[in-house]
């Protein structure tokens, strides 16, 4: 079974969470995010018109009256929303970690 976790390197060291077996394999992804970009991602919101359109399409989908073209539009909006939500959560977590580290110095 594949287990995954996220951690932050500190002073060039990667600290594994407790409970990770000594023989575990580790894949490292180095993130070099600009704090301004992270703040922008953390503050992302769908526009009011996008939210209304998505709600309208979701209602049509529930009613079974959505067209194929509208269904494709709903899929695209849903994918954009999901991607933005994941990026927002990740950005918020990284910013929180950076803010926490700045208080330890």
N, CA, C and O atoms as CSV, one atom per row, in Angstrom:
chain,resi,resn,atom,element,x,y,z
A,1,UNK,N,N,0.842,-1.172,0.000
A,1,UNK,CA,C,0.000,0.000,0.000
A,1,UNK,C,C,0.894,1.244,0.000
A,1,UNK,O,O,1.895,1.305,0.714
A,2,UNK,N,N,0.520,2.215,-0.800
A,2,UNK,CA,C,1.285,3.453,-0.916
A,2,UNK,C,C,0.732,4.480,0.063
A,2,UNK,O,O,-0.452,4.817,0.021
A,3,UNK,N,N,1.579,4.965,0.926
A,3,UNK,CA,C,1.202,6.033,1.846
A,3,UNK,C,C,1.876,7.305,1.389
A,3,UNK,O,O,3.023,7.284,0.944
A,4,UNK,N,N,1.169,8.408,1.498
A,4,UNK,CA,C,1.788,9.675,1.142
A,4,UNK,C,C,1.583,10.663,2.276
A,4,UNK,O,O,0.635,10.560,3.054
A,5,UNK,N,N,2.483,11.611,2.349
A,5,UNK,CA,C,2.401,12.662,3.352
A,5,UNK,C,C,3.125,13.870,2.799
A,5,UNK,O,O,3.869,13.774,1.823
A,6,UNK,N,N,2.904,14.990,3.422
A,6,UNK,CA,C,3.564,16.217,3.006
A,6,UNK,C,C,4.335,16.760,4.199
A,6,UNK,O,O,3.838,16.768,5.325
A,7,UNK,N,N,5.537,17.207,3.941
A,7,UNK,CA,C,6.358,17.802,4.993
A,7,UNK,C,C,7.161,18.939,4.389
A,7,UNK,O,O,7.207,19.090,3.169
A,8,UNK,N,N,7.768,19.706,5.202
A,8,UNK,CA,C,8.564,20.849,4.752
A,8,UNK,C,C,10.004,20.643,5.214
A,8,UNK,O,O,10.260,20.251,6.352
A,9,UNK,N,N,10.935,20.916,4.305
A,9,UNK,CA,C,12.350,20.844,4.679
A,9,UNK,C,C,12.705,22.083,5.495
A,9,UNK,O,O,12.262,23.193,5.202
A,10,UNK,N,N,13.508,21.862,6.512
A,10,UNK,CA,C,13.965,22.976,7.338
A,10,UNK,C,C,15.482,22.941,7.397
A,10,UNK,O,O,16.080,21.925,7.752
A,11,UNK,N,N,16.093,24.061,7.046
A,11,UNK,CA,C,17.556,24.171,7.043
A,11,UNK,C,C,18.205,23.063,6.225
A,11,UNK,O,O,19.239,22.519,6.609
A,12,UNK,N,N,17.590,22.736,5.098
A,12,UNK,CA,C,18.140,21.727,4.205
A,12,UNK,C,C,17.867,20.294,4.598
A,12,UNK,O,O,18.322,19.379,3.912
A,13,UNK,N,N,17.134,20.062,5.688
A,13,UNK,CA,C,16.820,18.704,6.133
A,13,UNK,C,C,15.339,18.423,5.961
A,13,UNK,O,O,14.487,19.265,6.248
A,14,UNK,N,N,15.055,17.224,5.489
A,14,UNK,CA,C,13.666,16.791,5.372
A,14,UNK,C,C,13.348,15.966,6.601
A,14,UNK,O,O,13.963,14.927,6.840
A,15,UNK,N,N,12.406,16.423,7.363
A,15,UNK,CA,C,12.014,15.728,8.591
A,15,UNK,C,C,10.778,14.902,8.297
A,15,UNK,O,O,9.710,15.434,7.993
A,16,UNK,N,N,10.944,13.582,8.394
A,16,UNK,CA,C,9.823,12.686,8.155
A,16,UNK,C,C,8.938,12.632,9.389
A,16,UNK,O,O,9.433,12.700,10.514
A,17,UNK,N,N,7.632,12.509,9.185
A,17,UNK,CA,C,6.730,12.400,10.330
A,17,UNK,C,C,7.039,11.137,11.134
A,17,UNK,O,O,7.573,10.170,10.593
A,18,UNK,N,N,6.707,11.148,12.407
A,18,UNK,CA,C,6.915,9.954,13.222
A,18,UNK,C,C,6.040,8.839,12.683
A,18,UNK,O,O,4.960,9.085,12.146
A,19,UNK,N,N,6.510,7.623,12.829
A,19,UNK,CA,C,5.759,6.476,12.344
A,19,UNK,C,C,6.115,6.048,10.932
A,19,UNK,O,O,5.626,5.021,10.462
A,20,UNK,N,N,6.958,6.813,10.244
A,20,UNK,CA,C,7.389,6.420,8.903
A,20,UNK,C,C,8.495,5.382,9.067
A,20,UNK,O,O,9.504,5.655,9.718
A,21,UNK,N,N,8.319,4.195,8.485
A,21,UNK,CA,C,9.336,3.145,8.638
A,21,UNK,C,C,10.700,3.596,8.108
A,21,UNK,O,O,10.779,4.343,7.133
A,22,UNK,N,N,11.756,3.140,8.753
A,22,UNK,CA,C,13.116,3.530,8.377
A,22,UNK,C,C,13.440,3.168,6.935
A,22,UNK,O,O,14.194,3.886,6.278
A,23,UNK,N,N,12.888,2.072,6.430
A,23,UNK,CA,C,13.181,1.642,5.072
A,23,UNK,C,C,12.248,2.214,4.014
A,23,UNK,O,O,12.264,1.769,2.867
A,24,UNK,N,N,11.450,3.181,4.384
A,24,UNK,CA,C,10.484,3.755,3.435
A,24,UNK,C,C,11.204,4.484,2.309
A,24,UNK,O,O,12.272,5.060,2.514
A,25,UNK,N,N,10.618,4.456,1.131
A,25,UNK,CA,C,11.141,5.206,-0.001
A,25,UNK,C,C,10.518,6.593,0.021
A,25,UNK,O,O,9.371,6.762,0.437
A,26,UNK,N,N,11.259,7.556,-0.417
A,26,UNK,CA,C,10.797,8.939,-0.355
A,26,UNK,C,C,10.964,9.587,-1.726
A,26,UNK,O,O,12.015,9.470,-2.357
A,27,UNK,N,N,9.935,10.258,-2.169
A,27,UNK,CA,C,9.998,11.068,-3.384
A,27,UNK,C,C,9.909,12.514,-2.931
A,27,UNK,O,O,8.990,12.885,-2.200
A,28,UNK,N,N,10.856,13.326,-3.361
A,28,UNK,CA,C,10.924,14.712,-2.917
A,28,UNK,C,C,10.529,15.627,-4.063
A,28,UNK,O,O,11.021,15.486,-5.182
A,29,UNK,N,N,9.646,16.555,-3.777
A,29,UNK,CA,C,9.292,17.603,-4.717
A,29,UNK,C,C,9.726,18.918,-4.103
A,29,UNK,O,O,9.345,19.244,-2.979
A,30,UNK,N,N,10.515,19.663,-4.836
A,30,UNK,CA,C,10.999,20.943,-4.326
A,30,UNK,C,C,10.087,22.039,-4.868
A,30,UNK,O,O,9.920,22.193,-6.078
A,31,UNK,N,N,9.510,22.788,-3.951
A,31,UNK,CA,C,8.624,23.878,-4.318
A,31,UNK,C,C,9.353,25.191,-4.113
A,31,UNK,O,O,9.859,25.473,-3.026
A,32,UNK,N,N,9.401,25.969,-5.141
A,32,UNK,CA,C,10.059,27.267,-5.059
A,32,UNK,C,C,9.030,28.326,-5.431
A,32,UNK,O,O,9.141,28.992,-6.461
A,33,UNK,N,N,8.036,28.464,-4.577
A,33,UNK,CA,C,6.929,29.351,-4.874
A,33,UNK,C,C,7.199,30.766,-4.398
A,33,UNK,O,O,7.745,30.983,-3.316
A,34,UNK,N,N,6.818,31.695,-5.203
A,34,UNK,CA,C,6.909,33.106,-4.870
A,34,UNK,C,C,5.795,33.420,-3.868
A,34,UNK,O,O,4.631,33.126,-4.140
A,35,UNK,N,N,6.126,34.011,-2.719
A,35,UNK,CA,C,5.093,34.324,-1.726
A,35,UNK,C,C,3.951,35.174,-2.283
A,35,UNK,O,O,2.804,35.010,-1.866
A,36,UNK,N,N,4.246,36.072,-3.213
A,36,UNK,CA,C,3.184,36.900,-3.805
A,36,UNK,C,C,2.206,36.037,-4.604
A,36,UNK,O,O,0.996,36.259,-4.572
A,37,UNK,N,N,2.749,35.048,-5.321
A,37,UNK,CA,C,1.899,34.133,-6.090
A,37,UNK,C,C,1.071,33.273,-5.140
A,37,UNK,O,O,-0.113,33.036,-5.379
A,38,UNK,N,N,1.704,32.806,-4.056
A,38,UNK,CA,C,0.967,32.016,-3.072
A,38,UNK,C,C,-0.176,32.828,-2.463
A,38,UNK,O,O,-1.277,32.307,-2.288
A,39,UNK,N,N,0.071,34.089,-2.142
A,39,UNK,CA,C,-0.989,34.942,-1.578
A,39,UNK,C,C,-2.125,35.110,-2.583
A,39,UNK,O,O,-3.300,35.078,-2.216
A,40,UNK,N,N,-1.763,35.290,-3.855
A,40,UNK,CA,C,-2.772,35.432,-4.898
A,40,UNK,C,C,-3.617,34.152,-5.005
A,40,UNK,O,O,-4.842,34.220,-5.110
A,41,UNK,N,N,-2.960,32.993,-4.976
A,41,UNK,CA,C,-3.682,31.726,-5.036
A,41,UNK,C,C,-4.562,31.536,-3.806
A,41,UNK,O,O,-5.682,31.038,-3.915
A,42,UNK,N,N,-4.062,31.929,-2.638
A,42,UNK,CA,C,-4.808,31.759,-1.384
A,42,UNK,C,C,-6.058,32.635,-1.352
A,42,UNK,O,O,-7.015,32.317,-0.647
A,43,UNK,N,N,-6.060,33.719,-2.098
A,43,UNK,CA,C,-7.186,34.651,-2.101
A,43,UNK,C,C,-8.146,34.418,-3.266
A,43,UNK,O,O,-9.119,35.156,-3.420
A,44,UNK,N,N,-7.884,33.401,-4.087
A,44,UNK,CA,C,-8.698,33.178,-5.278
A,44,UNK,C,C,-10.170,32.948,-4.930
A,44,UNK,O,O,-10.494,32.211,-3.998
A,45,UNK,N,N,-11.024,33.571,-5.671
A,45,UNK,CA,C,-12.469,33.356,-5.584
A,45,UNK,C,C,-13.021,33.357,-7.002
A,45,UNK,O,O,-12.596,34.150,-7.842
A,46,UNK,N,N,-13.967,32.470,-7.262
A,46,UNK,CA,C,-14.690,32.529,-8.531
A,46,UNK,C,C,-15.460,33.849,-8.566
A,46,UNK,O,O,-15.942,34.318,-7.535
A,47,UNK,N,N,-15.571,34.432,-9.730
A,47,UNK,CA,C,-16.356,35.662,-9.845
A,47,UNK,C,C,-17.832,35.336,-9.580
A,47,UNK,O,O,-18.257,34.185,-9.687
A,48,UNK,N,N,-18.588,36.356,-9.240
A,48,UNK,CA,C,-20.020,36.160,-8.974
A,48,UNK,C,C,-20.725,35.586,-10.207
A,48,UNK,O,O,-21.604,34.734,-10.082
A,49,UNK,N,N,-20.339,36.053,-11.385
A,49,UNK,CA,C,-20.979,35.544,-12.607
A,49,UNK,C,C,-20.623,34.074,-12.847
A,49,UNK,O,O,-21.469,33.304,-13.303
A,50,UNK,N,N,-19.384,33.678,-12.546
A,50,UNK,CA,C,-19.005,32.266,-12.686
A,50,UNK,C,C,-19.780,31.402,-11.691
A,50,UNK,O,O,-20.229,30.306,-12.026
A,51,UNK,N,N,-19.929,31.904,-10.470
A,51,UNK,CA,C,-20.676,31.157,-9.460
A,51,UNK,C,C,-22.138,30.992,-9.873
A,51,UNK,O,O,-22.713,29.912,-9.739
A,52,UNK,N,N,-22.734,32.081,-10.377
A,52,UNK,CA,C,-24.130,32.001,-10.836
A,52,UNK,C,C,-24.262,31.018,-11.990
A,52,UNK,O,O,-25.197,30.217,-12.026
A,53,UNK,N,N,-23.323,31.079,-12.939
A,53,UNK,CA,C,-23.390,30.196,-14.106
A,53,UNK,C,C,-23.255,28.741,-13.680
A,53,UNK,O,O,-23.987,27.878,-14.166
A,54,UNK,N,N,-22.326,28.467,-12.777
A,54,UNK,CA,C,-22.132,27.101,-12.308
A,54,UNK,C,C,-23.387,26.607,-11.575
A,54,UNK,O,O,-23.814,25.471,-11.779
A,55,UNK,N,N,-23.973,27.445,-10.732
A,55,UNK,CA,C,-25.199,27.072,-10.024
A,55,UNK,C,C,-26.326,26.777,-11.002
A,55,UNK,O,O,-27.070,25.811,-10.833
A,56,UNK,N,N,-26.448,27.618,-12.030
A,56,UNK,CA,C,-27.480,27.417,-13.050
A,56,UNK,C,C,-27.272,26.087,-13.778
A,56,UNK,O,O,-28.220,25.326,-13.974
A,57,UNK,N,N,-26.040,25.816,-14.173
A,57,UNK,CA,C,-25.752,24.570,-14.883
A,57,UNK,C,C,-25.943,23.357,-13.978
A,57,UNK,O,O,-26.426,22.321,-14.435
A,58,UNK,N,N,-25.577,23.465,-12.721
A,58,UNK,CA,C,-25.790,22.360,-11.781
A,58,UNK,C,C,-27.284,22.079,-11.611
A,58,UNK,O,O,-27.693,20.920,-11.541
A,59,UNK,N,N,-28.091,23.124,-11.546
A,59,UNK,CA,C,-29.550,22.958,-11.427
A,59,UNK,C,C,-30.109,22.263,-12.668
A,59,UNK,O,O,-30.922,21.344,-12.562
A,60,UNK,N,N,-29.665,22.711,-13.846
A,60,UNK,CA,C,-30.118,22.078,-15.087
A,60,UNK,C,C,-29.692,20.609,-15.132
A,60,UNK,O,O,-30.432,19.756,-15.621
A,61,UNK,N,N,-28.495,20.324,-14.619
A,61,UNK,CA,C,-28.001,18.954,-14.592
A,61,UNK,C,C,-28.875,18.095,-13.667
A,61,UNK,O,O,-29.227,16.966,-14.008
A,62,UNK,N,N,-29.218,18.641,-12.494
A,62,UNK,CA,C,-30.082,17.910,-11.554
A,62,UNK,C,C,-31.461,17.639,-12.150
A,62,UNK,O,O,-32.047,16.578,-11.938
A,63,UNK,N,N,-31.966,18.618,-12.900
A,63,UNK,CA,C,-33.290,18.478,-13.513
A,63,UNK,C,C,-33.274,17.579,-14.746
A,63,UNK,O,O,-34.323,17.146,-15.223
A,64,UNK,N,N,-32.072,17.304,-15.257
A,64,UNK,CA,C,-31.955,16.490,-16.468
A,64,UNK,C,C,-32.244,17.260,-17.743
A,64,UNK,O,O,-32.554,16.660,-18.772
A,65,UNK,N,N,-32.148,18.588,-17.688
A,65,UNK,CA,C,-32.440,19.417,-18.862
A,65,UNK,C,C,-31.189,20.052,-19.460
A,65,UNK,O,O,-31.290,20.935,-20.312
A,66,UNK,N,N,-30.019,19.611,-19.024
A,66,UNK,CA,C,-28.764,20.197,-19.504
A,66,UNK,C,C,-28.443,19.673,-20.902
A,66,UNK,O,O,-28.632,18.491,-21.187
A,67,UNK,N,N,-27.952,20.566,-21.774
A,67,UNK,CA,C,-27.557,20.155,-23.120
A,67,UNK,C,C,-26.124,19.615,-23.090
A,67,UNK,O,O,-25.414,19.766,-22.096
A,68,UNK,N,N,-25.721,18.994,-24.172
A,68,UNK,CA,C,-24.354,18.456,-24.248
A,68,UNK,C,C,-23.324,19.586,-24.136
A,68,UNK,O,O,-22.303,19.438,-23.465
A,69,UNK,N,N,-23.597,20.701,-24.793
A,69,UNK,CA,C,-22.680,21.845,-24.744
A,69,UNK,C,C,-22.605,22.410,-23.323
A,69,UNK,O,O,-21.523,22.749,-22.843
A,70,UNK,N,N,-23.758,22.511,-22.653
A,70,UNK,CA,C,-23.772,23.003,-21.275
A,70,UNK,C,C,-23.067,22.031,-20.332
A,70,UNK,O,O,-22.411,22.443,-19.376
A,71,UNK,N,N,-23.210,20.746,-20.612
A,71,UNK,CA,C,-22.540,19.736,-19.799
A,71,UNK,C,C,-21.021,19.874,-19.918
A,71,UNK,O,O,-20.301,19.743,-18.928
A,72,UNK,N,N,-20.548,20.135,-21.116
A,72,UNK,CA,C,-19.108,20.360,-21.320
A,72,UNK,C,C,-18.657,21.623,-20.580
A,72,UNK,O,O,-17.577,21.656,-19.990
A,73,UNK,N,N,-19.496,22.658,-20.621
A,73,UNK,CA,C,-19.174,23.900,-19.913
A,73,UNK,C,C,-19.135,23.656,-18.405
A,73,UNK,O,O,-18.252,24.163,-17.713
A,74,UNK,N,N,-20.094,22.879,-17.899
A,74,UNK,CA,C,-20.122,22.545,-16.476
A,74,UNK,C,C,-18.882,21.749,-16.084
A,74,UNK,O,O,-18.282,22.001,-15.039
A,75,UNK,N,N,-18.500,20.796,-16.917
A,75,UNK,CA,C,-17.284,20.021,-16.646
A,75,UNK,C,C,-16.060,20.922,-16.577
A,75,UNK,O,O,-15.221,20.770,-15.690
A,76,UNK,N,N,-15.958,21.864,-17.517
A,76,UNK,CA,C,-14.808,22.776,-17.540
A,76,UNK,C,C,-14.807,23.682,-16.307
A,76,UNK,O,O,-13.760,23.898,-15.696
A,77,UNK,N,N,-15.973,24.211,-15.942
A,77,UNK,CA,C,-16.060,25.054,-14.745
A,77,UNK,C,C,-15.730,24.258,-13.489
A,77,UNK,O,O,-15.036,24.750,-12.600
A,78,UNK,N,N,-16.227,23.031,-13.420
A,78,UNK,CA,C,-15.958,22.180,-12.255
A,78,UNK,C,C,-14.475,21.869,-12.141
A,78,UNK,O,O,-13.912,21.891,-11.046
A,79,UNK,N,N,-13.848,21.580,-13.262
A,79,UNK,CA,C,-12.411,21.283,-13.265
A,79,UNK,C,C,-11.611,22.513,-12.837
A,79,UNK,O,O,-10.664,22.408,-12.057
A,80,UNK,N,N,-12.000,23.673,-13.352
A,80,UNK,CA,C,-11.314,24.914,-12.974
A,80,UNK,C,C,-11.495,25.185,-11.475
A,80,UNK,O,O,-10.543,25.564,-10.792
A,81,UNK,N,N,-12.705,24.992,-10.971
A,81,UNK,CA,C,-12.991,25.200,-9.555
A,81,UNK,C,C,-12.184,24.235,-8.691
A,81,UNK,O,O,-11.585,24.641,-7.695
A,82,UNK,N,N,-12.168,22.942,-9.075
A,82,UNK,CA,C,-11.417,21.948,-8.300
A,82,UNK,C,C,-9.926,22.263,-8.277
A,82,UNK,O,O,-9.288,22.191,-7.226
A,83,UNK,N,N,-9.375,22.610,-9.432
A,83,UNK,CA,C,-7.941,22.941,-9.509
A,83,UNK,C,C,-7.621,24.165,-8.666
A,83,UNK,O,O,-6.623,24.189,-7.944
A,84,UNK,N,N,-8.472,25.180,-8.760
A,84,UNK,CA,C,-8.248,26.405,-7.994
A,84,UNK,C,C,-8.377,26.146,-6.501
A,84,UNK,O,O,-7.625,26.707,-5.704
A,85,UNK,N,N,-9.330,25.298,-6.118
A,85,UNK,CA,C,-9.521,24.976,-4.702
A,85,UNK,C,C,-8.308,24.239,-4.142
A,85,UNK,O,O,-7.866,24.520,-3.028
A,86,UNK,N,N,-7.771,23.296,-4.918
A,86,UNK,CA,C,-6.566,22.582,-4.483
A,86,UNK,C,C,-5.376,23.531,-4.372
A,86,UNK,O,O,-4.626,23.487,-3.397
A,87,UNK,N,N,-5.210,24.386,-5.375
A,87,UNK,CA,C,-4.102,25.350,-5.348
A,87,UNK,C,C,-4.268,26.313,-4.177
A,87,UNK,O,O,-3.289,26.674,-3.524
A,88,UNK,N,N,-5.503,26.729,-3.910
A,88,UNK,CA,C,-5.775,27.642,-2.802
A,88,UNK,C,C,-5.416,26.995,-1.464
A,88,UNK,O,O,-4.765,27.615,-0.623
A,89,UNK,N,N,-5.841,25.758,-1.274
A,89,UNK,CA,C,-5.542,25.049,-0.033
A,89,UNK,C,C,-4.051,24.848,0.169
A,89,UNK,O,O,-3.531,25.041,1.268
A,90,UNK,N,N,-3.370,24.461,-0.895
A,90,UNK,CA,C,-1.923,24.267,-0.828
A,90,UNK,C,C,-1.220,25.577,-0.512
A,90,UNK,O,O,-0.318,25.622,0.325
A,91,UNK,N,N,-1.640,26.647,-1.189
A,91,UNK,CA,C,-1.026,27.955,-0.957
A,91,UNK,C,C,-1.252,28.416,0.477
A,91,UNK,O,O,-0.341,28.951,1.109
A,92,UNK,N,N,-2.459,28.214,0.991
A,92,UNK,CA,C,-2.755,28.610,2.364
A,92,UNK,C,C,-1.892,27.822,3.357
A,92,UNK,O,O,-1.405,28.379,4.341
A,93,UNK,N,N,-1.710,26.532,3.095
A,93,UNK,CA,C,-0.886,25.698,3.976
A,93,UNK,C,C,0.573,26.143,3.942
A,93,UNK,O,O,1.223,26.228,4.983
A,94,UNK,N,N,1.085,26.424,2.751
A,94,UNK,CA,C,2.478,26.868,2.643
A,94,UNK,C,C,2.684,28.226,3.300
A,94,UNK,O,O,3.694,28.449,3.968
A,95,UNK,N,N,1.734,29.129,3.114
A,95,UNK,CA,C,1.845,30.439,3.745
A,95,UNK,C,C,1.769,30.323,5.265
A,95,UNK,O,O,2.506,31.002,5.980
A,96,UNK,N,N,0.887,29.470,5.754
A,96,UNK,CA,C,0.778,29.269,7.201
A,96,UNK,C,C,2.076,28.710,7.756
A,96,UNK,O,O,2.534,29.124,8.821
A,97,UNK,N,N,2.666,27.769,7.034
A,97,UNK,CA,C,3.934,27.201,7.478
A,97,UNK,C,C,5.031,28.258,7.481
A,97,UNK,O,O,5.805,28.360,8.432
A,98,UNK,N,N,5.090,29.051,6.398
A,98,UNK,CA,C,6.114,30.104,6.335
A,98,UNK,C,C,5.926,31.104,7.468
A,98,UNK,O,O,6.901,31.553,8.072
A,99,UNK,N,N,4.695,31.450,7.755
A,99,UNK,CA,C,4.426,32.401,8.848
A,99,UNK,C,C,4.810,31.784,10.183
A,99,UNK,O,O,5.334,32.472,11.059
A,100,UNK,N,N,4.554,30.501,10.343
A,100,UNK,CA,C,4.941,29.825,11.579
A,100,UNK,C,C,6.442,29.773,11.744
A,100,UNK,O,O,6.954,29.921,12.854
A,101,UNK,N,N,7.159,29.562,10.639
A,101,UNK,CA,C,8.626,29.526,10.710
A,101,UNK,C,C,9.207,30.885,11.036
A,101,UNK,O,O,10.228,30.975,11.718
A,102,UNK,N,N,8.575,31.940,10.561
A,102,UNK,CA,C,9.141,33.266,10.796
A,102,UNK,C,C,9.078,33.644,12.277
A,102,UNK,O,O,9.847,34.490,12.732
A,103,UNK,N,N,8.169,33.024,13.027
A,103,UNK,CA,C,8.067,33.321,14.459
A,103,UNK,C,C,9.096,32.548,15.284
A,103,UNK,O,O,9.352,32.891,16.438
A,104,UNK,N,N,9.686,31.504,14.694
A,104,UNK,CA,C,10.667,30.696,15.424
A,104,UNK,C,C,12.069,31.262,15.341
A,104,UNK,O,O,12.925,30.899,16.148
A,105,UNK,N,N,12.326,32.143,14.385
A,105,UNK,CA,C,13.682,32.673,14.189
A,105,UNK,C,C,14.141,33.560,15.309
A,105,UNK,O,O,15.260,34.071,15.272
